[in-house]
Amino acid sequence: MAAAISPVSALLISVAFLLAGNGLQGTLLPIRANIEHFIPLELGLLGSAYFVGFTLGCIQGASVVRRAGHIRAFLAMTSLASIVPLLHAMEINPVMWWVLRAFTGFCFAVLYIVIESWLNAKSDNTTRGMVFSVYTIVNLTVITAGQMMIGLGDPQSFVLFGVASILVSLAALPVAFTISTTPPPAEFVRPRLKRLYAISPVGVAGCFAVGLANGAFWSLGPVFAQNQGLQAADVGLYMSAVVLGGALAQWPLGLLSDRTDRRIVMVVAATIAVVAAVAVLFVPAGDRGLMIATGALFGAGAFPLYPLAVAHANDFAEPSDYVEMSSGLLLTYGIGAAIGPLMASLARHYMQSPSLYVFTAGAHLLLIGYVIWRMTRRHPVAAADRVEYAEAVIAAQTVTSFDPLSVQAESGVPIKDAA
């Protein structure tokens, strides 16, 4: 294990600082915006802006990395991303915050391209699973730690914004002083969305629905918890419980999906998310224990859905198409995640605080109905043709840059048609 991790150890340390800072920002900004009386639409646009910027970063990221190289691109994006929390604290203005949040999304998309192309280049078929498993552990651990840092200070003070900036700034140091060689420049991938839908309608629809629900949750979840009477530290605990619930459920559901029709497992996971969303409606305001329990249950259903959808789509694709499939599904997820917060905020405009979970329940119910309908239209893929769920997890968390001239719907024929 040490031999596999050693070439990327400096990068993983940088990732830890980087994602801790981003995790803190992701919880802090909605809480502060709610304190500042941003209206629901303004809160929704704050969440949508991040995913719009992230998608644009995926489209243009390879150009940035190709021009500057991995290390300089990483340092430049880290430097810019560390400035943004300070600007958030200096100017409390919805429009300004939308622009800054989109800028953060762009920077982090480019950073993910650098990180994950570097990890891929420094591993081979015998070590890639281990490397990305460690990356996943670091990812989940430090995002949770970042969310928990919300309890270190008052969201209305400058301190937490400063801490977020410091963490992102520290991420530059290990990469700046690494002696590891960097990988070749990132290449463009050309996702053909119509062709991808022909290959796997459930995979594409699943990623879009998950984007709607999860984008809304990441953007408005802290506001929901705050409006339910939780203090800032408890909001961080609540968000962390959702992440950990998703992490704990991912592998049991994934292993089950390797042994049966993945669409059944997707329906099970989405049903868990719906049950949790409905349960939230009956939790008394301020009941921290029940809030955390229902949050963990929601994460257990909602968060494994994206890699399950990616795995199902890859079951019908040839290995040479996995990268295109992953990039196209990420684009689909990004579109859904940009729309979801806005739709959920509009729902909240007409309903009370639990409208977030009414929206997520609706998104998952639509997915359940569509998947069940597709199960009547297409036979499950043969067991011998299924990819391993572990491989799909690697694909699902890899940010691939898109060719901006080729993100279009092109006609195509399913590669592995299962009637």
QUIFENLIN-V989782 format. One record per residue. N is the residue number from 1. RES is the residue in three letters. SS is DSSP state (a for helix, b for strand, c for the rest). OMEGA is omega in radians with two decimals (none if undefined). NEAR is the number of other ideal C-beta (glycine too) atoms within 8 Angstrom. Layout:
n;res;ss;omega;near
N;RES;SS;OMEGA;NEAR
N;RES;SS;OMEGA;NEAR
This chain:
n;res;ss;omega;near
1;MET;c;-3.11;5
2;ALA;a;-3.13;5
3;ALA;a;3.14;5
4;ALA;a;-3.05;10
5;ILE;a;-3.06;12
6;SER;a;-3.12;7
7;PRO;c;-3.10;7
8;VAL;c;-3.07;13
9;SER;a;3.13;8
10;ALA;a;3.13;11
11;LEU;a;-3.12;14
12;LEU;a;3.06;12
13;ILE;a;3.09;9
14;SER;a;3.12;15
15;VAL;a;-3.12;14
16;ALA;a;3.11;12
17;PHE;a;-3.05;14
18;LEU;a;-3.06;14
19;LEU;a;3.02;13
20;ALA;a;3.10;14
21;GLY;a;3.13;19
22;ASN;a;3.09;14
23;GLY;a;3.09;15
24;LEU;a;3.12;16
25;GLN;a;-3.08;12
26;GLY;a;3.09;12
27;THR;a;-3.06;15
28;LEU;a;-3.00;13
29;LEU;a;3.10;12
30;PRO;a;3.12;17
31;ILE;a;-3.13;15
32;ARG;a;3.13;12
33;ALA;a;3.11;14
34;ASN;a;3.08;13
35;ILE;a;-3.13;8
36;GLU;c;3.05;7
37;HIS;c;2.93;5
38;PHE;c;3.10;9
39;ILE;c;-3.09;7
40;PRO;a;-3.14;9
41;LEU;a;3.13;10
42;GLU;a;3.08;11
43;LEU;a;3.12;18
44;GLY;a;3.13;17
45;LEU;a;3.08;13
46;LEU;a;3.09;18
47;GLY;a;-3.14;19
48;SER;a;-3.08;15
49;ALA;a;3.14;14
50;TYR;a;-3.08;13
51;PHE;a;3.01;15
52;VAL;a;3.11;11
53;GLY;a;3.14;16
54;PHE;a;3.14;14
55;THR;a;3.08;14
56;LEU;a;3.09;12
57;GLY;a;3.07;15
58;CYS;a;-3.11;17
59;ILE;a;-3.04;10
60;GLN;a;-2.99;12
61;GLY;a;-3.11;14
62;ALA;a;3.09;12
63;SER;a;3.12;8
64;VAL;a;-3.10;12
65;VAL;a;3.13;17
66;ARG;a;-3.12;8
67;ARG;a;-2.98;7
68;ALA;a;-3.00;8
69;GLY;c;-3.03;9
70;HIS;a;-3.05;12
71;ILE;a;-3.11;10
72;ARG;a;3.08;8
73;ALA;a;3.12;14
74;PHE;a;-3.11;14
75;LEU;a;-3.13;11
76;ALA;a;-3.12;10
77;MET;a;3.08;14
78;THR;a;3.12;17
79;SER;a;-3.13;10
80;LEU;a;-3.11;10
81;ALA;a;-3.14;14
82;SER;a;3.11;14
83;ILE;a;-2.98;9
84;VAL;a;3.13;13
85;PRO;a;3.12;14
86;LEU;a;3.11;11
87;LEU;a;3.06;10
88;HIS;a;-3.09;12
89;ALA;a;-3.06;8
90;MET;a;-3.06;5
91;GLU;c;3.13;6
92;ILE;c;-3.08;5
93;ASN;c;-3.06;6
94;PRO;a;-3.10;10
95;VAL;a;3.10;6
96;MET;a;-3.13;9
97;TRP;a;3.08;14
98;TRP;a;-3.14;11
99;VAL;a;-3.13;9
100;LEU;a;-3.13;11
101;ARG;a;3.07;14
102;ALA;a;3.13;13
103;PHE;a;3.08;11
104;THR;a;3.12;14
105;GLY;a;3.12;17
106;PHE;a;-3.11;13
107;CYS;a;-3.09;15
108;PHE;a;3.05;13
109;ALA;a;3.11;16
110;VAL;a;3.12;15
111;LEU;a;3.10;13
112;TYR;a;3.10;9
113;ILE;a;3.11;17
114;VAL;a;-3.05;14
115;ILE;a;-2.97;11
116;GLU;a;3.02;11
117;SER;a;3.08;12
118;TRP;a;3.12;13
119;LEU;a;3.11;13
120;ASN;a;-3.09;10
121;ALA;a;-3.08;8
122;LYS;c;3.09;10
123;SER;c;3.08;12
124;ASP;c;-3.06;5
125;ASN;c;-3.11;4
126;THR;c;-3.07;4
127;THR;c;-3.02;9
128;ARG;a;3.13;11
129;GLY;a;3.13;9
130;MET;a;-3.12;11
131;VAL;a;-3.12;14
132;PHE;a;3.02;13
133;SER;a;3.08;8
134;VAL;a;3.10;10
135;TYR;a;3.12;12
136;THR;a;3.12;10
137;ILE;a;3.10;8
138;VAL;a;-3.12;12
139;ASN;a;-3.09;11
140;LEU;a;-3.08;11
141;THR;a;-3.02;9
142;VAL;a;3.05;14
143;ILE;a;3.08;13
144;THR;a;3.12;12
145;ALA;a;3.11;10
146;GLY;a;3.11;17
147;GLN;a;-3.13;15
148;MET;a;-3.14;11
149;MET;a;3.12;13
150;ILE;a;3.13;15
151;GLY;a;-3.10;9
152;LEU;a;-3.08;7
153;GLY;c;3.13;7
154;ASP;c;3.12;7
155;PRO;c;3.13;11
156;GLN;c;3.13;5
157;SER;c;3.14;7
158;PHE;c;-2.92;6
159;VAL;a;-3.06;9
160;LEU;a;3.06;15
161;PHE;a;3.10;12
162;GLY;a;3.12;11
163;VAL;a;3.11;13
164;ALA;a;3.13;14
165;SER;a;3.14;14
166;ILE;a;-3.13;10
167;LEU;a;3.13;14
168;VAL;a;3.12;15
169;SER;a;3.14;10
170;LEU;a;-3.14;8
171;ALA;a;-3.10;15
172;ALA;a;-2.97;12
173;LEU;a;-3.12;8
174;PRO;a;3.13;11
175;VAL;a;-3.12;14
176;ALA;a;-3.07;8
177;PHE;c;-3.13;7
178;THR;c;3.06;9
179;ILE;c;3.12;3
180;SER;c;3.07;9
181;THR;c;-3.10;3
182;THR;c;-3.12;7
183;PRO;c;3.06;9
184;PRO;c;-3.12;3
185;PRO;c;3.10;8
186;ALA;c;3.13;11
187;GLU;c;3.06;6
188;PHE;c;2.99;9
189;VAL;b;-3.06;11
190;ARG;c;3.12;9
191;PRO;c;3.10;13
192;ARG;b;-2.90;13
193;LEU;a;3.14;14
194;LYS;a;3.11;10
195;ARG;a;3.13;11
196;LEU;a;3.11;17
197;TYR;a;3.10;9
198;ALA;a;3.12;9
199;ILE;a;-3.08;15
200;SER;c;3.09;14
201;PRO;a;-3.13;8
202;VAL;a;3.12;14
203;GLY;a;-3.12;17
204;VAL;a;3.14;15
205;ALA;a;3.13;11
206;GLY;a;-3.14;16
207;CYS;a;3.11;17
208;PHE;a;-3.14;12
209;ALA;a;3.10;15
210;VAL;a;3.07;15
211;GLY;a;3.10;18
212;LEU;a;-3.04;14
213;ALA;a;-3.07;15
214;ASN;a;3.08;13
215;GLY;a;3.10;17
216;ALA;a;-3.11;17
217;PHE;a;-3.11;13
218;TRP;a;-3.07;9
219;SER;a;-2.99;16
220;LEU;a;3.12;16
221;GLY;a;3.10;13
222;PRO;a;3.12;13
223;VAL;a;3.11;14
224;PHE;a;-3.12;12
225;ALA;a;3.11;14
226;GLN;a;-3.14;12
227;ASN;a;3.08;8
228;GLN;c;3.04;11
229;GLY;c;3.12;5
230;LEU;c;3.04;11
231;GLN;c;-3.04;5
232;ALA;a;-3.13;11
233;ALA;a;3.13;9
234;ASP;a;3.05;12
235;VAL;a;3.08;15
236;GLY;a;3.11;14
237;LEU;a;3.12;12
238;TYR;a;3.14;15
239;MET;a;3.12;14
240;SER;a;3.11;11
241;ALA;a;3.11;13
242;VAL;a;3.14;15
243;VAL;a;-3.10;14
244;LEU;a;3.06;12
245;GLY;a;3.09;15
246;GLY;a;-3.13;13
247;ALA;a;-3.11;10
248;LEU;a;-3.10;9
249;ALA;a;-2.99;15
250;GLN;a;-3.03;12
251;TRP;a;3.04;8
252;PRO;a;3.12;8
253;LEU;a;3.14;13
254;GLY;a;3.12;16
255;LEU;a;3.08;9
256;LEU;a;-3.12;9
257;SER;a;3.06;14
258;ASP;a;-3.02;8
259;ARG;a;-3.11;6
260;THR;c;3.10;8
261;ASP;c;-3.08;8
262;ARG;a;-3.12;13
263;ARG;a;3.07;12
264;ILE;a;-3.14;9
265;VAL;a;3.08;13
266;MET;a;3.11;17
267;VAL;a;3.11;11
268;VAL;a;-3.12;9
269;ALA;a;3.14;16
270;ALA;a;3.10;15
271;THR;a;3.08;11
272;ILE;a;3.12;13
273;ALA;a;3.12;16
274;VAL;a;3.13;13
275;VAL;a;3.13;10
276;ALA;a;-3.13;16
277;ALA;a;3.11;14
278;VAL;a;-3.14;10
279;ALA;a;3.14;10
280;VAL;a;-3.09;12
281;LEU;c;-3.09;9
282;PHE;c;3.11;5
283;VAL;c;3.11;11
284;PRO;c;3.13;5
285;ALA;c;3.10;6
286;GLY;c;3.13;7
287;ASP;c;-3.04;8
288;ARG;a;-3.08;10
289;GLY;a;3.14;6
290;LEU;a;3.09;9
291;MET;a;-3.12;15
292;ILE;a;-3.14;11
293;ALA;a;3.14;9
294;THR;a;3.07;12
295;GLY;a;3.11;15
296;ALA;a;3.11;12
297;LEU;a;3.11;13
298;PHE;a;3.12;18
299;GLY;a;-3.14;16
300;ALA;a;3.11;15
301;GLY;a;-2.98;18
302;ALA;a;-2.97;17
303;PHE;c;3.08;15
304;PRO;a;-3.03;14
305;LEU;a;-3.10;16
306;TYR;a;3.08;13
307;PRO;a;3.06;14
308;LEU;a;3.10;18
309;ALA;a;3.10;15
310;VAL;a;3.13;16
311;ALA;a;3.13;18
312;HIS;a;3.13;16
313;ALA;a;-3.14;17
314;ASN;a;3.07;15
315;ASP;a;-3.08;13
316;PHE;c;-3.11;14
317;ALA;c;3.02;13
318;GLU;c;3.14;6
319;PRO;a;-3.14;5
320;SER;a;-3.12;4
321;ASP;a;-3.05;10
322;TYR;a;-3.09;10
323;VAL;a;3.10;9
324;GLU;a;3.13;12
325;MET;a;-3.11;18
326;SER;a;-3.13;14
327;SER;a;3.12;14
328;GLY;a;3.11;13
329;LEU;a;3.06;16
330;LEU;a;3.09;12
331;LEU;a;3.12;14
332;THR;a;3.09;14
333;TYR;a;-3.12;13
334;GLY;a;3.10;13
335;ILE;a;3.11;11
336;GLY;a;-3.11;15
337;ALA;a;3.08;15
338;ALA;a;-3.13;14
339;ILE;a;-3.02;12
340;GLY;a;-3.12;19
341;PRO;a;-3.14;19
342;LEU;a;3.13;13
343;MET;a;3.14;12
344;ALA;a;3.13;16
345;SER;a;3.07;16
346;LEU;a;3.07;11
347;ALA;a;-3.14;12
348;ARG;a;3.12;15
349;HIS;a;-3.09;9
350;TYR;a;-3.10;6
351;MET;c;3.09;8
352;GLN;c;-3.03;5
353;SER;c;-3.13;9
354;PRO;c;3.13;10
355;SER;a;3.08;12
356;LEU;a;-3.09;16
357;TYR;a;2.98;14
358;VAL;a;3.13;12
359;PHE;a;-3.12;14
360;THR;a;3.09;16
361;ALA;a;3.11;12
362;GLY;a;3.12;8
363;ALA;a;-3.13;13
364;HIS;a;3.09;17
365;LEU;a;3.08;10
366;LEU;a;3.11;9
367;LEU;a;3.12;15
368;ILE;a;3.14;12
369;GLY;a;-3.11;8
370;TYR;a;-3.12;11
371;VAL;a;3.13;15
372;ILE;a;3.09;9
373;TRP;a;-3.14;8
374;ARG;a;3.11;11
375;MET;a;3.07;11
376;THR;c;-3.06;5
377;ARG;c;-3.03;5
378;ARG;c;3.13;7
379;HIS;c;3.07;5
380;PRO;c;3.12;10
381;VAL;c;3.13;11
382;ALA;c;-3.09;7
383;ALA;a;-3.11;6
384;ALA;a;-3.09;4
385;ASP;a;-3.13;7
386;ARG;c;3.00;11
387;VAL;c;3.06;8
388;GLU;c;-3.13;7
389;TYR;a;-3.13;14
390;ALA;a;3.11;8
391;GLU;a;3.14;11
392;ALA;a;3.10;15
393;VAL;a;3.09;14
394;ILE;a;3.14;11
395;ALA;a;-3.06;13
396;ALA;a;-3.08;12
397;GLN;c;3.14;11
398;THR;c;3.13;9
399;VAL;c;3.14;10
400;THR;c;-3.10;11
401;SER;c;-3.09;17
402;PHE;b;2.99;14
403;ASP;c;-3.06;9
404;PRO;c;3.13;7
405;LEU;c;-3.02;4
406;SER;c;3.05;10
407;VAL;c;-3.03;11
408;GLN;b;3.12;6
409;ALA;c;3.14;5
410;GLU;c;3.12;8
411;SER;c;3.13;4
412;GLY;c;-3.11;9
413;VAL;c;3.10;6
414;PRO;c;-3.08;9
415;ILE;c;3.09;9
416;LYS;c;-3.09;11
417;ASP;c;3.13;7
418;ALA;c;3.11;9
419;ALA;c;none;4
